[in-house]
Amino acid sequence: MITEPELGEEWKTESLEPARSADRTAQRERATGGPGPRSWLWALGGVVVASAVWGGGLYAFGDRAAEPEISYRASKNLCQDFKARALSGITGDMHTKKPVNIEGDHPAVYAARCGLENAGKDGTASDFNVVAQVALHKKTDPSAEFDAPDLRAMAYAGGVRTAAVPDLGERAVMHVTSGESWLILEVLDGGAVFTVEVGSNSFAETNGRPATDVDAVQAAMIEDMRELIAALKT
């Protein structure tokens, strides 16, 4: 279980209200045709499309949505920009296996994605997966949708705990799924939305790797996020 995070006194956990949780469940069932998990590693691609459609839809209203001033450059290879140094210190080098890099340019959103996995003790059995994503919103300010329910987290049964992360971008939140096997850090800053996700079958001792403290994983995600934001700052 995650205890009170040791990332600063300002870190406060905000429980989801039951009514909002029920609303999210209903929305998820309408969107997917029923409850059930989705593969977190590949579900991210759908968010790029959804974000682009959302941005294009708001742009259609003209003066109701202003184009944001983007403070970050487009990443042509996010796996080069996202070093994952802190996470690699916990999981083993995340760049040992071939990274999966994807980027796409849409009139509303430029998005880049990097998928990483560690090699495990025997060099083949991965036990950690990491995804980093950057979305530059060219037509509408993403702050309007940043607080909307996270569709990826909603796809998992068991609930999600959300906490604000202080002193990171304009706003930042950490989502932790039930069972603490999937963590999502989202940051809003300068017309961009940054995301780092970490998933593992178990944070317990496995494949010869010592048990991993979940709070330490969250701290590493925040450190690697800061480095990524600094690398893309214009």
C-alpha positions, 0 to 999 in steps of 0.5 A: 500500500502507498503510505503518505508520499515523502515528496514534500508536505504539499503532496496531498492525496485527493480521494475521488468523490463517489458521484464522480467515480460513478460518472466515470464508470458510466462514461467508460462503459458508454465509450468501450461498450462495457467494463474491463481492462485495456492494455495500458502500454498501447492505449496511449495511442488513442489518447493522441487521437482523442486529444486532436479531435477535442482540440479541433472541435474547440477550434471550430468555436472560433473566439471561444478558444484561444491558441496557446503560446507553446513554450516547448519544441517538437520532439522528433525522437522522444526516446532520445530526449527522455533519458529515464535516468532516475527510473533506470536506477531502479529498474535497470537501464530502460534503453537496453531493449530497442525503444519504440518511438512514435510521433505524429503531427496534426493541425491541432496537436503535435504528439510524440511518444516513447515506449521503453522496457527494461531487460530484467535480470536474464536480459530478456524478461521485462518486468517494467514498462515505461511510456513517455508522451508529449502533446503540443496543443497548437489550436486550443489551451489544454488547461480546459481539458487537463482536469477531465477524467483520464480515460486510460485510468478509467479503463481499469477496475478497482479505482484510481487514487489521484494526488496533486504534485507540487512545484511541477509545471503549471499543474501536475497530478499523479494517478495510482491504480488499485494494486499500485501496479500502474502509475501515471504522472501528468503535467500541464505547462506552456501549452503542452501536456507531458505524461510519464507512465510506469507499469509493472506486474509486481513491485515485489522482488522478482527476476532477482530484482529487489522489491521496489518501493512505490514511493521511490518509483513516483519520486523517480518519475517526477525527477525524469519528468523534470529532466524531460521538460527542461530538455524540450524547453525553448 
